[in-house]
Amino acid sequence: MEAARSAVAVLVREGVRDVVVAPGSRSAPLAYALAEAESRGELRLHVRIDERAAGFTALGLSLASLRPVPVVTTSGTAVGELLPAVMEANHASVPLVVISADRPEELRGTGANQTTVQPGLFGSHVRYAVDIPAGAEPAGALGRGLLAALGTVQDPHQGAAGPVHINLAFRDPLFPAPDDDGFPAAGQAPAAAAPAAAEVAQPPGPATTAGACRTVVVAGHGAGRYAEAFARAHGLPLLAEPSSNARFGPNAVGPYRLLLDTAGAGIEKVVVFGRPTLSRPVAALLSRPQVQTALFMPAPVAWFQPGRRRERIITGDEALAAFAGQGPAGWLEDWQRADRAAAAALDTVLAGGPELTGFEAAAAVWQHTRGRLVLGSSNTIRDVDLAGRPQPDPQCVVHANRGLAGIDGTTATATGIALGAGERTRALVGDLTFLHDAGGLLLGDGEAEPDLQLVVLNDAGGGIFSLLEHGEVAGRPRYAAAVERLFGTPHRVGIAQLATAYGLDYRLVQDRAQLEPVLKEEFTGRGIVEIRTDRAGLRRLHTRVREAVRDAVGRRPL
């Protein structure tokens, strides 16, 4: 108990305000010490029985609160369940703190129950790892771990924030002694300090030595508002992914990826903010040998290794301004006209279809969400990227697990974001993403319930594969059944029944008339909105949209 209380004291001293705990025997000292701290109002506990859900809940809490968030587990397979969340935190630079309880040294390698080799389990995915023997004072190592999580200690990722692993061994007894008075009466919880609002620095205008150039700004995941301000200051088109949090303002182009192979053929330079991950057209643009590219990297990021990308790396504002130059007369206006024409063509195609589509659902969610928006991987975030119209100003804060773009843990991540931000949160996910993390719906009695609405776009399988090469293979009679089974992964799960089982409100949207009224309603607590669509014609729909945009915009470069 002394070691556990010392560890918790370090967490409190260093500003940790939320801790996620999964139940277990070996981690019991930490659980008791954390409960004592919560009773004094020093932090807030979140209990999850599923360690994978616990890891992603902690990830979401950290994303929303901008603080390190520990997840505490017992020994054995419980620690291994955290690997997906640790991998995402590594590539997305999230300060996730794994505190795993372990058997003492004398039990390792003896066949003792629930004992394995936990030190080094996460390998290169953590910034710092330490194995603290039973009976040793953990404060110093834990303090160093918290600093490493924030990116303030040099590591192979060059100072980028990210996950750390504290492996803390305990000997029996694993509970407070009968005369232990370490659990005082609950005190008044201090008001949690809200994260300071980040001011958007105004980028310098184009350098006087830089001439006019057909430059575009690509804002990938995590780019932030600075990308929008830079594009506006330089008169450049802004091609912003939804999770860039830069997809707004007069320079933002909505269906930009449909314009790159036609109207965008004349691009000379690209300035990249953040990490673009969503589309092959953007990847192809960045690979054009005749196009000069620059990646703005004012601080280290976990996903970047020097020498692995072709872009020129620029760390300073003035150098970036000099590289980008100013858009020539009519450059931005031409893109804006192409944007309007492409959006109108998309609307025409969708209006002519008999059924509600994922494009329409994504556009409506994008338009009507305030507070926080979590976008699942696979088709949903790409539907928003194509159909979500940029607004004059940001309408919500957008989150997505784009570190590794997995579909696992999305519900738990959204739960953590809602709890960490204290705001209404809406998540748009596909049915497979939702089902993959159905366990994330489980909250124990008395656990804090977020205001979270899960909008599930249900096409009874994996629609994204029909848009890749597998969609062409599915057209061959000999392979059609195999593609549907192996990639389509059809199912008949009743989402309404899952909502009932977990005690969530449930709404079904079956047509266009029902969509916007449901999304405009305010919600409290947790609920599921199921939108049923058909993926059978998805590949044909995308083809019709591309052709309609080409006809509307023309094939002549801007």
VEXDREN-2710 file (C-alpha; in Angstrom, 1 decimal):
% VEXDREN-2710
k/r/px/py/pz
1/MET/0.0/0.0/0.0
2/GLU/2.9/2.4/0.7
3/ALA/4.3/2.0/-2.8
4/ALA/0.8/2.4/-4.3
5/ARG/0.1/5.5/-2.4
6/SER/3.5/6.9/-3.3
7/ALA/2.7/6.3/-7.0
8/VAL/-0.7/7.9/-6.7
9/ALA/0.8/10.9/-4.9
10/VAL/3.1/11.5/-7.9
11/LEU/0.1/11.3/-10.3
12/VAL/-1.8/13.9/-8.3
13/ARG/1.3/16.2/-7.9
14/GLU/2.0/16.1/-11.6
15/GLY/-1.6/17.2/-12.6
16/VAL/-3.2/13.9/-13.5
17/ARG/-7.0/14.4/-13.1
18/ASP/-8.5/11.2/-14.6
19/VAL/-7.4/7.6/-14.2
20/VAL/-9.0/4.5/-15.8
21/VAL/-9.0/1.3/-13.8
22/ALA/-9.7/-2.3/-14.8
23/PRO/-10.4/-4.6/-11.9
24/GLY/-7.8/-7.2/-10.8
25/SER/-6.1/-8.7/-7.8
26/ARG/-2.5/-7.9/-8.3
27/SER/-3.4/-4.2/-9.0
28/ALA/-5.5/-4.0/-5.9
29/PRO/-3.1/-1.8/-4.0
30/LEU/-3.2/0.8/-6.8
31/ALA/-7.0/0.6/-6.9
32/TYR/-7.4/1.2/-3.2
33/ALA/-4.9/4.1/-3.3
34/LEU/-6.7/5.7/-6.2
35/ALA/-10.0/5.3/-4.5
36/GLU/-8.6/7.1/-1.5
37/ALA/-7.4/10.0/-3.7
38/GLU/-10.8/10.2/-5.4
39/SER/-12.4/10.4/-2.0
40/ARG/-10.2/13.5/-1.3
41/GLY/-11.3/15.1/-4.6
42/GLU/-7.8/14.8/-6.0
43/LEU/-8.8/12.9/-9.2
44/ARG/-11.6/11.1/-10.9
45/LEU/-11.8/7.3/-11.5
46/HIS/-13.4/5.5/-14.4
47/VAL/-13.8/1.8/-14.0
48/ARG/-14.0/-0.6/-17.0
49/ILE/-14.1/-4.4/-16.9
50/ASP/-12.6/-4.7/-20.4
51/GLU/-9.0/-3.7/-20.5
52/ARG/-9.0/-2.9/-24.2
53/ALA/-12.0/-0.6/-23.6
54/ALA/-10.1/0.9/-20.6
55/GLY/-7.1/1.7/-22.8
56/PHE/-9.1/3.5/-25.5
57/THR/-11.2/5.3/-22.8
58/ALA/-8.0/6.6/-21.4
59/LEU/-6.8/7.6/-24.9
60/GLY/-10.0/9.6/-25.4
61/LEU/-9.8/11.3/-22.0
62/SER/-6.2/12.4/-22.9
63/LEU/-7.2/13.6/-26.3
64/ALA/-10.0/15.8/-24.8
65/SER/-8.3/17.0/-21.7
66/LEU/-4.8/17.5/-23.1
67/ARG/-3.3/15.8/-20.0
68/PRO/-1.6/12.4/-19.4
69/VAL/-4.2/9.8/-18.4
70/PRO/-3.1/6.5/-16.8
71/VAL/-4.8/3.2/-17.3
72/VAL/-4.2/0.7/-14.5
73/THR/-4.4/-3.1/-15.1
74/THR/-3.6/-6.3/-13.3
75/SER/-1.0/-8.7/-14.6
76/GLY/-1.1/-11.2/-17.4
77/THR/-3.3/-10.9/-20.5
78/ALA/-4.8/-7.8/-19.1
79/VAL/-1.6/-5.9/-20.0
80/GLY/-1.6/-7.3/-23.5
81/GLU/-5.2/-6.0/-24.1
82/LEU/-3.7/-2.5/-24.0
83/LEU/-1.5/-2.9/-27.0
84/PRO/-3.9/-1.5/-29.6
85/ALA/-4.5/1.7/-27.6
86/VAL/-0.7/2.0/-27.0
87/MET/0.0/1.6/-30.7
88/GLU/-2.5/4.3/-31.6
89/ALA/-1.2/6.6/-28.8
90/ASN/2.4/6.1/-30.2
91/HIS/1.6/7.1/-33.7
92/ALA/-0.8/9.9/-32.7
93/SER/1.5/11.4/-29.9
94/VAL/-1.0/10.9/-27.1
95/PRO/0.4/10.8/-23.5
96/LEU/-1.2/7.5/-22.4
97/VAL/0.3/6.2/-19.2
98/VAL/0.1/2.4/-18.7
99/ILE/0.5/1.3/-15.1
100/SER/0.6/-2.5/-15.0
101/ALA/0.7/-4.4/-11.8
102/ASP/3.0/-7.5/-11.8
103/ARG/4.1/-10.5/-9.8
104/PRO/7.3/-10.0/-7.8
105/GLU/10.6/-11.2/-9.2
106/GLU/10.6/-14.5/-7.2
107/LEU/7.4/-15.6/-9.0
108/ARG/8.5/-14.9/-12.5
109/GLY/9.5/-17.9/-14.6
110/THR/8.0/-20.3/-12.0
111/GLY/4.7/-21.1/-13.6
112/ALA/2.9/-18.9/-11.1
113/ASN/-0.7/-18.0/-12.0
114/GLN/-1.2/-15.0/-14.3
115/THR/2.5/-14.4/-14.6
116/THR/4.3/-13.6/-17.8
117/VAL/7.1/-11.3/-19.1
118/GLN/5.6/-7.8/-18.9
119/PRO/8.7/-5.6/-19.0
120/GLY/9.3/-4.6/-22.6
121/LEU/5.9/-5.9/-23.8
122/PHE/5.2/-2.7/-25.8
123/GLY/8.6/-2.5/-27.4
124/SER/9.2/0.5/-29.6
125/HIS/5.7/1.8/-29.1
126/VAL/6.4/3.5/-25.8
127/ARG/8.6/6.5/-25.1
128/TYR/9.8/5.1/-21.7
129/ALA/9.5/1.8/-19.9
130/VAL/10.5/0.8/-16.5
131/ASP/10.2/-2.3/-14.3
132/ILE/9.9/-1.3/-10.7
133/PRO/10.6/-4.2/-8.3
134/ALA/8.3/-5.1/-5.4
135/GLY/9.1/-3.0/-2.4
136/ALA/11.0/-0.3/-4.3
137/GLU/10.0/3.3/-4.2
138/PRO/8.2/4.1/-7.5
139/ALA/8.0/7.9/-7.3
140/GLY/11.2/8.8/-9.2
141/ALA/10.6/6.4/-12.1
142/LEU/6.9/7.3/-12.4
143/GLY/7.8/11.0/-12.4
144/ARG/10.3/10.4/-15.3
145/GLY/7.7/8.4/-17.1
146/LEU/5.2/11.3/-16.9
147/LEU/7.8/13.7/-18.3
148/ALA/8.5/11.3/-21.2
149/ALA/4.8/10.9/-21.9
150/LEU/4.7/14.7/-22.5
151/GLY/7.7/14.6/-24.8
152/THR/10.0/16.5/-22.5
153/VAL/12.6/13.7/-22.3
154/GLN/14.6/12.9/-25.4
155/ASP/13.8/9.5/-26.9
156/PRO/13.9/7.7/-30.3
157/HIS/10.9/9.8/-31.4
158/GLN/12.9/13.0/-30.8
159/GLY/10.9/14.4/-28.0
160/ALA/7.3/13.7/-29.3
161/ALA/4.7/13.0/-26.7
162/GLY/3.4/9.5/-26.5
163/PRO/2.7/6.4/-24.3
164/VAL/4.8/5.1/-21.5
165/HIS/4.8/1.9/-19.5
166/ILE/5.3/1.7/-15.8
167/ASN/5.4/-2.0/-14.6
168/LEU/5.0/-2.1/-10.9
169/ALA/5.4/-5.3/-9.0
170/PHE/3.6/-6.0/-5.7
171/ARG/3.9/-8.7/-3.0
172/ASP/1.2/-9.8/-0.7
173/PRO/-0.7/-8.5/1.1
174/LEU/-2.5/-6.6/-1.7
175/PHE/-5.1/-4.8/0.5
176/PRO/-5.0/-2.2/3.4
177/ALA/-4.4/-3.6/6.8
178/PRO/-7.3/-3.7/9.2
179/ASP/-6.0/-0.8/11.2
180/ASP/-5.1/1.2/8.1
181/ASP/-6.8/4.6/8.2
182/GLY/-5.8/5.7/4.7
183/PHE/-9.3/6.1/3.4
184/PRO/-10.6/9.4/4.9
185/ALA/-14.1/10.8/4.5
186/ALA/-14.7/12.1/1.0
187/GLY/-13.7/15.7/0.6
188/GLN/-14.9/18.4/-1.7
189/ALA/-13.5/17.9/-5.2
190/PRO/-11.6/20.9/-6.4
191/ALA/-12.7/22.5/-9.6
192/ALA/-10.8/20.9/-12.5
193/ALA/-8.7/23.4/-14.4
194/ALA/-10.0/23.7/-18.0
195/PRO/-7.3/23.5/-20.6
196/ALA/-6.3/26.9/-21.8
197/ALA/-7.8/27.9/-25.1
198/ALA/-5.1/27.7/-27.7
199/GLU/-4.7/31.0/-29.6
200/VAL/-4.2/30.7/-33.3
201/ALA/-1.0/32.5/-34.2
202/GLN/-1.3/34.6/-37.3
203/PRO/1.2/33.3/-40.0
204/PRO/3.4/35.8/-41.8
205/GLY/2.3/36.9/-45.2
206/PRO/4.2/35.8/-48.3
207/ALA/7.8/36.9/-48.4
208/THR/8.4/39.8/-50.7
209/THR/11.1/37.7/-52.5
210/ALA/8.6/34.9/-53.3
211/GLY/6.7/35.2/-56.6
212/ALA/3.3/34.1/-57.5
213/CYS/3.0/30.3/-57.5
214/ARG/0.2/27.8/-58.0
215/THR/0.4/26.4/-54.5
216/VAL/-2.1/24.5/-52.5
217/VAL/-2.3/23.9/-48.7
218/VAL/-3.0/20.3/-47.7
219/ALA/-4.2/20.0/-44.1
220/GLY/-3.9/16.4/-42.8
221/HIS/-4.9/15.0/-39.4
222/GLY/-4.0/17.3/-36.5
223/ALA/-3.0/20.2/-38.7
224/GLY/-5.0/22.7/-36.6
225/ARG/-6.3/26.2/-37.3
226/TYR/-3.0/27.5/-38.2
227/ALA/-3.3/25.8/-41.6
228/GLU/-6.5/27.7/-42.4
229/ALA/-4.9/31.0/-41.3
230/PHE/-1.9/30.3/-43.5
231/ALA/-4.0/29.5/-46.6
232/ARG/-6.1/32.6/-46.1
233/ALA/-3.0/34.8/-45.6
234/HIS/-1.4/33.6/-48.8
235/GLY/-4.6/33.4/-51.0
236/LEU/-4.2/29.6/-51.5
237/PRO/-6.7/26.8/-51.8
238/LEU/-7.1/24.7/-48.6
239/LEU/-7.5/21.0/-49.0
240/ALA/-8.4/20.0/-45.4
241/GLU/-9.2/16.5/-44.1
242/PRO/-12.1/16.5/-41.5
243/SER/-9.8/15.7/-38.5
244/SER/-7.4/18.4/-39.4
245/ASN/-9.6/20.9/-37.6
246/ALA/-8.8/23.3/-40.4
247/ARG/-11.7/22.5/-42.7
248/PHE/-13.4/25.9/-42.6
249/GLY/-13.2/29.3/-44.0
250/PRO/-13.4/30.8/-47.5
251/ASN/-10.4/29.0/-48.9
252/ALA/-11.5/25.5/-47.9
253/VAL/-12.4/23.2/-50.8
254/GLY/-14.9/20.5/-50.0
255/PRO/-14.7/17.6/-52.5
256/TYR/-11.0/18.4/-53.3
257/ARG/-9.9/14.9/-53.9
258/LEU/-12.3/14.7/-57.0
259/LEU/-10.5/17.7/-58.4
260/LEU/-6.9/16.8/-58.1
261/ASP/-6.6/14.6/-61.3
262/THR/-8.4/17.2/-63.5
263/ALA/-8.6/20.8/-62.2
264/GLY/-5.6/20.2/-59.9
265/ALA/-3.2/19.1/-62.7
266/GLY/-1.6/22.6/-62.8
267/ILE/-0.4/22.5/-59.1
268/GLU/3.2/23.6/-58.8
269/LYS/3.8/23.5/-55.0
270/VAL/2.1/21.8/-52.0
271/VAL/2.5/22.9/-48.4
272/VAL/1.5/20.1/-45.9
273/PHE/0.3/20.6/-42.4
274/GLY/-0.3/17.6/-40.2
275/ARG/-0.5/14.1/-41.5
276/PRO/-2.6/13.4/-44.6
277/THR/-3.9/9.8/-44.5
278/LEU/-7.3/9.6/-46.2
279/SER/-7.0/9.5/-49.9
280/ARG/-4.9/8.1/-52.8
281/PRO/-5.4/11.3/-54.9
282/VAL/-3.6/13.3/-52.2
283/ALA/-0.8/10.7/-51.9
284/ALA/-0.5/10.8/-55.7
285/LEU/-0.3/14.6/-55.6
286/LEU/2.5/14.5/-53.1
287/SER/4.4/12.0/-55.3
288/ARG/4.3/14.0/-58.5
289/PRO/7.9/14.6/-59.5
290/GLN/7.2/18.0/-61.0
291/VAL/5.5/19.3/-57.8
292/GLN/7.6/20.9/-55.1
293/THR/6.4/19.8/-51.6
294/ALA/7.1/21.1/-48.1
295/LEU/6.1/19.6/-44.7
296/PHE/5.7/22.1/-41.9
297/MET/7.0/20.6/-38.7
298/PRO/7.6/23.2/-36.0
299/ALA/7.8/20.4/-33.3
300/PRO/8.6/16.7/-33.3
301/VAL/5.9/14.3/-34.3
302/ALA/5.8/10.5/-33.6
303/TRP/5.0/9.3/-37.1
304/PHE/7.9/11.1/-38.9
305/GLN/11.4/9.6/-39.4
306/PRO/14.0/11.8/-41.1
307/GLY/14.9/10.8/-44.6
308/ARG/11.7/8.8/-45.2
309/ARG/9.6/11.4/-47.0
310/ARG/10.4/13.4/-50.1
311/GLU/9.0/16.8/-48.8
312/ARG/11.3/19.5/-47.7
313/ILE/11.0/19.8/-44.0
314/ILE/10.4/23.4/-42.8
315/THR/10.3/24.3/-39.1
316/GLY/9.9/28.1/-39.2
317/ASP/7.1/30.5/-40.3
318/GLU/9.2/32.7/-42.5
319/ALA/10.8/29.9/-44.4
320/LEU/7.4/28.4/-45.0
321/ALA/6.0/31.7/-46.2
322/ALA/8.9/32.1/-48.6
323/PHE/8.4/28.6/-50.0
324/ALA/4.6/29.0/-50.5
325/GLY/4.6/32.4/-52.1
326/GLN/1.3/34.0/-53.0
327/GLY/-1.4/32.5/-55.2
328/PRO/-1.5/34.2/-58.6
329/ALA/-4.5/36.2/-59.7
330/GLY/-7.5/34.0/-60.2
331/TRP/-5.9/30.9/-58.7
332/LEU/-8.1/30.7/-55.5
333/GLU/-11.2/31.9/-57.4
334/ASP/-10.8/29.2/-59.9
335/TRP/-10.7/26.6/-57.2
336/GLN/-13.7/28.1/-55.5
337/ARG/-15.7/27.9/-58.7
338/ALA/-14.6/24.3/-59.2
339/ASP/-15.6/23.6/-55.6
340/ARG/-19.1/24.9/-56.2
341/ALA/-19.5/23.0/-59.4
342/ALA/-18.3/19.8/-57.9
343/ALA/-20.6/20.2/-54.9
344/ALA/-23.6/20.9/-57.1
345/ALA/-22.8/17.8/-59.2
346/LEU/-22.6/15.6/-56.1
347/ASP/-26.0/17.0/-54.9
348/THR/-27.5/16.2/-58.3
349/VAL/-26.3/12.6/-58.2
350/LEU/-27.5/12.0/-54.7
351/ALA/-30.9/13.6/-55.3
352/GLY/-31.5/11.2/-58.2
353/GLY/-31.0/8.1/-56.1
354/PRO/-33.9/6.3/-54.5
355/GLU/-32.2/5.6/-51.1
356/LEU/-30.4/7.4/-48.4
357/THR/-26.6/7.2/-48.8
358/GLY/-23.6/7.4/-46.6
359/PHE/-22.6/10.6/-48.3
360/GLU/-25.9/12.3/-47.3
361/ALA/-25.6/10.9/-43.7
362/ALA/-22.0/12.1/-43.4
363/ALA/-22.9/15.6/-44.8
364/ALA/-25.8/15.9/-42.3
365/VAL/-23.7/14.8/-39.3
366/TRP/-21.0/17.3/-40.3
367/GLN/-23.4/20.1/-40.7
368/HIS/-25.5/19.6/-37.5
369/THR/-22.8/18.6/-35.0
370/ARG/-21.7/21.0/-32.2
371/GLY/-19.3/20.3/-29.3
372/ARG/-17.2/17.2/-30.2
373/LEU/-17.3/15.0/-33.2
374/VAL/-15.6/11.6/-33.4
375/LEU/-15.2/10.0/-36.8
376/GLY/-14.6/6.3/-37.2
377/SER/-12.1/4.9/-39.7
378/SER/-13.0/3.3/-43.0
379/ASN/-15.7/4.8/-45.1
380/THR/-17.3/7.2/-42.6
381/ILE/-14.5/9.7/-42.3
382/ARG/-13.9/9.5/-46.1
383/ASP/-17.6/10.2/-46.7
384/VAL/-17.3/13.3/-44.6
385/ASP/-14.1/14.3/-46.4
386/LEU/-15.9/14.2/-49.7
387/ALA/-19.5/15.4/-48.8
388/GLY/-19.0/17.6/-45.7
389/ARG/-19.2/21.2/-46.7
390/PRO/-16.7/23.6/-45.1
391/GLN/-18.4/26.1/-42.9
392/PRO/-17.4/29.8/-42.5
393/ASP/-16.2/29.0/-39.0
394/PRO/-15.4/25.8/-37.0
395/GLN/-18.6/24.2/-35.7
396/CYS/-17.1/21.5/-33.5
397/VAL/-13.8/19.9/-32.5
398/VAL/-13.1/16.8/-34.6
399/HIS/-11.4/13.7/-33.3
400/ALA/-10.4/10.5/-35.1
401/ASN/-8.0/7.7/-34.3
402/ARG/-5.7/8.3/-37.3
403/GLY/-2.5/7.3/-35.7
404/LEU/-2.9/3.8/-37.1
405/ALA/-6.5/4.3/-38.4
406/GLY/-7.8/1.1/-36.8
407/ILE/-11.5/0.5/-36.3
408/ASP/-10.9/-0.9/-32.8
409/GLY/-11.8/1.0/-29.6
410/THR/-13.7/3.8/-31.3
411/THR/-16.7/3.7/-28.9
412/ALA/-14.4/3.7/-25.9
413/THR/-12.4/6.5/-27.4
414/ALA/-15.5/8.6/-28.0
415/THR/-16.6/7.9/-24.4
416/GLY/-13.3/9.1/-23.1
417/ILE/-13.5/12.2/-25.2
418/ALA/-17.0/13.0/-24.0
419/LEU/-16.0/12.5/-20.4
420/GLY/-12.8/14.4/-20.7
421/ALA/-14.3/17.4/-22.6
422/GLY/-17.5/17.5/-20.6
423/GLU/-19.3/18.3/-23.9
424/ARG/-22.0/16.7/-26.0
425/THR/-20.1/14.3/-28.3
426/ARG/-21.4/12.7/-31.5
427/ALA/-19.6/9.8/-33.1
428/LEU/-20.2/8.7/-36.7
429/VAL/-19.1/5.1/-37.2
430/GLY/-19.7/2.2/-39.6
431/ASP/-21.4/-0.9/-38.4
432/LEU/-18.3/-3.0/-38.3
433/THR/-16.5/-0.3/-36.3
434/PHE/-19.4/-0.2/-33.9
435/LEU/-19.6/-3.9/-33.5
436/HIS/-15.9/-4.3/-33.1
437/ASP/-16.1/-2.2/-29.9
438/ALA/-19.6/-3.2/-28.6
439/GLY/-17.9/-3.9/-25.3
440/GLY/-17.1/-0.2/-25.1
441/LEU/-20.8/0.4/-24.4
442/LEU/-20.6/-1.3/-21.0
443/LEU/-20.6/1.2/-18.1
444/GLY/-20.8/-0.2/-14.6
445/ASP/-23.4/1.0/-12.2
446/GLY/-22.5/4.4/-10.8
447/GLU/-19.9/5.2/-13.4
448/ALA/-20.1/8.6/-15.0
449/GLU/-22.3/8.6/-18.1
450/PRO/-21.3/10.9/-21.0
451/ASP/-23.6/12.8/-23.3
452/LEU/-22.7/10.6/-26.3
453/GLN/-24.6/9.9/-29.4
454/LEU/-23.4/7.1/-31.7
455/VAL/-24.5/7.4/-35.2
456/VAL/-24.1/4.0/-36.9
457/LEU/-24.1/3.9/-40.6
458/ASN/-25.2/0.3/-41.1
459/ASP/-24.7/-1.3/-44.5
460/ALA/-24.4/-4.8/-43.0
461/GLY/-20.7/-5.3/-43.7
462/GLY/-17.4/-3.7/-44.9
463/GLY/-18.4/-1.3/-47.7
464/ILE/-14.9/0.2/-48.1
465/PHE/-13.5/-2.9/-49.7
466/SER/-15.9/-2.5/-52.6
467/LEU/-14.2/0.8/-53.4
468/LEU/-10.7/-0.7/-53.5
469/GLU/-9.4/-3.2/-56.0
470/HIS/-11.5/-5.9/-54.3
471/GLY/-14.6/-4.3/-55.7
472/GLU/-13.3/-5.1/-59.2
473/VAL/-12.4/-8.7/-58.2
474/ALA/-15.9/-9.1/-56.8
475/GLY/-17.2/-8.6/-60.4
476/ARG/-15.5/-11.9/-61.5
477/PRO/-18.0/-14.8/-61.0
478/ARG/-15.4/-17.1/-59.6
479/TYR/-14.3/-14.7/-56.8
480/ALA/-17.6/-13.0/-56.0
481/ALA/-18.6/-15.2/-53.1
482/ALA/-15.1/-15.2/-51.6
483/VAL/-14.8/-11.4/-51.7
484/GLU/-18.2/-11.0/-50.1
485/ARG/-17.3/-13.4/-47.3
486/LEU/-13.7/-12.3/-46.7
487/PHE/-14.0/-8.6/-47.2
488/GLY/-17.7/-7.8/-47.1
489/THR/-18.1/-9.7/-43.9
490/PRO/-21.9/-9.6/-43.9
491/HIS/-23.8/-9.9/-40.6
492/ARG/-27.3/-9.7/-39.2
493/VAL/-26.7/-8.2/-35.8
494/GLY/-29.6/-6.3/-34.3
495/ILE/-28.2/-3.0/-33.3
496/ALA/-31.6/-2.1/-31.6
497/GLN/-31.2/-5.2/-29.5
498/LEU/-27.7/-4.2/-28.5
499/ALA/-28.9/-0.8/-27.5
500/THR/-31.6/-2.4/-25.3
501/ALA/-29.1/-4.8/-23.7
502/TYR/-26.8/-1.9/-22.7
503/GLY/-29.6/0.5/-21.7
504/LEU/-29.1/3.1/-24.5
505/ASP/-31.7/5.1/-26.3
506/TYR/-32.3/4.0/-29.8
507/ARG/-33.5/5.7/-33.0
508/LEU/-33.8/4.3/-36.5
509/VAL/-33.4/6.5/-39.6
510/GLN/-34.7/4.8/-42.8
511/ASP/-35.0/7.7/-45.2
512/ARG/-34.0/11.3/-45.9
513/ALA/-37.0/12.8/-44.3
514/GLN/-36.0/11.4/-40.9
515/LEU/-32.3/12.2/-41.0
516/GLU/-31.9/15.9/-40.3
517/PRO/-34.7/16.2/-37.6
518/VAL/-33.0/13.5/-35.6
519/LEU/-29.6/15.1/-35.9
520/LYS/-30.9/18.5/-35.0
521/GLU/-32.4/17.3/-31.7
522/GLU/-30.4/17.9/-28.5
523/PHE/-29.4/14.8/-26.6
524/THR/-28.4/13.9/-23.1
525/GLY/-27.0/10.6/-21.9
526/ARG/-26.1/7.9/-24.3
527/GLY/-28.0/6.9/-27.4
528/ILE/-27.7/5.2/-30.8
529/VAL/-29.0/6.4/-34.1
530/GLU/-28.9/3.7/-36.7
531/ILE/-28.9/4.7/-40.4
532/ARG/-29.5/1.8/-42.7
533/THR/-28.0/1.9/-46.2
534/ASP/-27.2/-0.5/-48.9
535/ARG/-23.6/-1.2/-50.0
536/ALA/-24.5/-3.2/-53.0
537/GLY/-24.3/-0.2/-55.3
538/LEU/-21.6/1.7/-53.5
539/ARG/-18.9/1.3/-56.2
540/ARG/-21.3/2.4/-58.9
541/LEU/-22.4/5.4/-56.9
542/HIS/-18.8/6.6/-56.5
543/THR/-18.2/6.1/-60.2
544/ARG/-21.3/8.2/-61.0
545/VAL/-20.1/11.0/-58.6
546/ARG/-16.6/11.1/-60.1
547/GLU/-18.0/11.3/-63.7
548/ALA/-20.5/13.9/-62.8
549/VAL/-17.8/16.1/-61.2
550/ARG/-15.6/15.8/-64.2
551/ASP/-18.4/16.8/-66.5
552/ALA/-19.3/19.8/-64.3
553/VAL/-15.8/21.0/-63.7
554/GLY/-14.2/20.1/-67.0
555/ARG/-10.9/18.3/-67.7
556/ARG/-8.9/21.5/-68.3
557/PRO/-6.3/22.3/-65.6
558/LEU/-6.9/25.5/-63.7
END
